[in-house]
Amino acid sequence: MAGRLEMGSTEGTPADTYPRKILEYMEGFLISKTVFTSCELGVFDVLLSAGRPLSAAEICQAVGASLDGTERLLAACTGLQLLNTHQDNGQVFYSNTEQASVYLTRSSPLSLYHSIQYSSRTIYLCWHHLTDAVREGRNQYEKAFGVSSKDLFQALYRSDEEMVKFMQLMNSIWNICGRDVVTAFDLSPFKVICDLGGCSGALAKQCTSAYPECTVTIFDLPKVVRTSREHFVTEADQRISFHEGDFFKDPLPEADLYILARILHDWTDDRCVELLSRAYKACKPGGAVLLVEALLHEDGSGPLTVQLYSLNMLVQTEGRERTTAQYAALLAAAGFTNIQHRHTGKIYDAVLGRKET
């Protein structure tokens, strides 16, 4: 490998015969693991709390790692433009870039730390079995973690620790993308909102912030509701309430608007229509359902991120990512009409379907 990683020099080699892109793809996991490890060790947190550039020796002592390993890790983070370097009397000192301080430190309101930890400790392990997932056409929880995936969320929430990690993942995503998706359409006419599978309540908080006159009920499994109350939603969030249940089995509370954010991509088309039909039945006349999903181009040609997410749905769930037209067809099959979509310019977009008065 050492002899192959000469990606900076193509002298005497025609550009079209040098497989630059393929080499980058082959070694993309090295970048992911560098970021995962730096966050896990707390490199960015140490630099933030120090308030000044630190040497490799100071950082290795603070994170409890070897000097040699730390120097190599810091060099890689510098190459990835996650750290800045400063020279002083021949010694190198390191500090966070602005992006690292905002998104990679645990204390930042926009931190992706928990999302990164979930990617490292759960998603990455599932992806070890991608070949099997493609061959078999099903998720790989049994091989990755030794748990049955017959009940999808029993597998996803296979321990309290794993459930909290998943909820922290959702929290970090909606802290970054949530406002964009709840304001993609004007939702102010909908005063009573039900967030189906609302998890940590992060999207519910975005709703109550954007629409001061609305109330939001988070509908989720009893153990998720308990954890959300303990760790995520406080008494200060007075316009947010909870309703325990399984949205495939239990009655849904009546509402003007149902939000399904990153829900339908977990399920087959039949299960999606089943859930949407339940929402349609419970929805007040003139109400609506808002889907929040990563949308594929209509011809399936991209975006690449969403194509990769669809592979992740194969590895982890029963579902897939879909096009706007495919979501519209699911909504129409459940009875919703006047279906519209809005692109946010970020990972997740919005699709709105209405129930006639």
GIDA-V722518 format. One record per backbone hydrogen bond with DSSP energy under -0.5 kcal/mol. NH is the residue of the N-H (numbers start at 0). CO is the residue of the C=O. E is the energy in kcal/mol with one decimal. If there is no record, write none. Layout:
[[NH:CO:E] [NH:CO:E]]
This chain:
[[3:0:-0.7] [4:0:-1.6] [5:3:-1.2] [6:4:-1.0] [8:5:-0.8] [12:9:-2.6] [13:11:-0.5] [16:13:-1.8] [17:13:-0.6] [17:14:-0.9] [18:16:-0.6] [19:17:-2.4] [22:18:-2.6] [23:19:-2.3] [24:20:-2.5] [25:21:-2.6] [26:22:-1.7] [27:24:-1.2] [29:26:-1.2] [30:26:-0.8] [30:27:-0.6] [31:27:-1.7] [32:28:-2.6] [33:29:-1.7] [34:30:-2.2] [35:31:-2.8] [36:32:-2.6] [37:33:-2.1] [38:34:-2.1] [39:35:-2.6] [40:36:-2.5] [41:37:-0.9] [42:37:-2.2] [45:41:-2.4] [46:42:-1.9] [47:43:-2.0] [48:44:-2.6] [49:45:-1.7] [50:46:-1.2] [53:93:-2.3] [55:91:-0.5] [58:54:-2.2] [59:55:-2.8] [60:56:-1.7] [61:57:-1.8] [62:58:-2.2] [63:59:-1.1] [64:59:-2.3] [69:65:-2.2] [70:66:-2.7] [71:67:-1.8] [72:68:-2.3] [73:69:-3.0] [74:70:-2.0] [75:71:-2.1] [76:72:-2.4] [77:73:-2.0] [78:74:-2.3] [79:75:-1.7] [80:77:-1.6] [81:76:-2.9] [82:76:-1.1] [83:94:-3.2] [85:92:-2.5] [87:90:-2.4] [90:87:-1.8] [92:85:-2.7] [93:53:-3.3] [94:83:-1.9] [96:81:-2.0] [100:96:-2.2] [101:97:-2.2] [102:98:-2.8] [103:99:-2.1] [107:104:-0.9] [110:107:-1.8] [111:102:-3.2] [115:111:-2.7] [116:112:-2.3] [117:113:-2.2] [118:114:-2.2] [119:115:-2.4] [120:116:-2.7] [121:117:-2.1] [122:117:-1.7] [123:118:-2.7] [125:121:-1.9] [126:122:-2.2] [127:123:-0.6] [127:124:-0.7] [128:125:-2.0] [129:126:-1.5] [132:128:-2.2] [133:129:-2.6] [134:130:-2.3] [135:131:-2.9] [136:132:-2.5] [137:132:-0.7] [139:314:-2.8] [143:139:-2.5] [144:140:-2.9] [145:140:-0.7] [145:141:-1.5] [146:140:-0.9] [151:149:-0.7] [153:150:-0.5] [154:150:-1.7] [155:151:-2.5] [156:152:-2.3] [157:154:-1.2] [162:158:-2.3] [163:159:-2.3] [164:160:-2.1] [165:161:-2.2] [166:162:-2.4] [167:163:-2.5] [168:164:-2.0] [169:165:-2.2] [170:166:-2.4] [171:167:-2.3] [172:168:-1.9] [173:169:-2.4] [174:170:-1.8] [175:171:-0.8] [175:172:-0.7] [176:172:-2.9] [177:173:-1.7] [180:176:-1.5] [181:177:-2.0] [182:178:-1.2] [186:184:-1.0] [189:186:-1.8] [190:188:-1.0] [192:190:-0.6] [192:214:-2.6] [193:256:-2.9] [194:216:-2.8] [195:193:-0.9] [195:258:-1.9] [196:218:-3.0] [197:194:-1.2] [197:218:-0.9] [200:197:-2.3] [204:200:-2.3] [205:201:-1.5] [206:202:-2.0] [207:203:-2.4] [208:204:-1.8] [209:205:-2.2] [210:206:-2.6] [213:210:-2.0] [214:190:-2.7] [215:238:-2.8] [216:192:-2.7] [217:215:-0.5] [217:240:-3.1] [218:194:-2.2] [218:216:-0.7] [219:217:-0.6] [219:242:-1.6] [223:220:-0.7] [224:220:-2.5] [225:221:-2.5] [226:222:-1.9] [227:223:-2.7] [228:224:-2.4] [229:225:-1.8] [230:226:-2.5] [231:227:-2.4] [232:227:-2.8] [233:231:-0.5] [236:233:-1.6] [237:235:-1.9] [239:236:-1.6] [240:215:-2.5] [242:217:-2.5] [244:219:-2.1] [246:244:-0.6] [248:245:-1.6] [249:245:-3.1] [254:281:-0.6] [255:191:-2.4] [256:191:-1.8] [257:287:-2.0] [258:193:-2.7] [259:257:-0.5] [259:289:-2.8] [260:258:-0.5] [261:259:-0.6] [261:291:-3.1] [265:262:-1.9] [266:263:-1.8] [271:267:-2.3] [272:268:-2.5] [273:269:-2.1] [274:270:-2.4] [275:271:-2.9] [276:272:-2.4] [277:273:-1.5] [278:274:-2.1] [279:275:-2.7] [280:276:-2.2] [281:277:-1.8] [282:278:-1.8] [283:254:-2.3] [285:354:-1.4] [286:283:-2.3] [287:255:-2.3] [288:352:-2.6] [289:257:-3.3] [290:288:-0.6] [290:350:-3.4] [291:259:-2.2] [292:290:-0.5] [292:348:-1.5] [294:292:-0.6] [295:321:-2.4] [296:301:-3.5] [299:296:-2.0] [306:302:-2.2] [307:303:-2.5] [308:304:-2.2] [309:305:-2.1] [310:306:-1.4] [311:307:-2.0] [312:308:-2.2] [313:309:-1.5] [314:310:-2.1] [315:311:-2.4] [316:312:-2.7] [317:265:-1.8] [321:293:-0.5] [323:295:-0.6] [326:322:-2.1] [327:323:-2.7] [328:324:-2.1] [329:325:-1.7] [330:326:-2.5] [331:327:-2.7] [332:328:-2.2] [333:329:-1.1] [333:330:-0.5] [334:330:-0.5] [334:331:-1.2] [335:330:-2.1] [336:353:-3.1] [339:351:-2.5] [341:349:-2.7] [348:292:-3.1] [349:341:-2.4] [350:290:-2.4] [351:339:-2.8] [352:288:-2.3] [353:336:-3.0] [354:286:-2.9] [355:353:-0.5]]
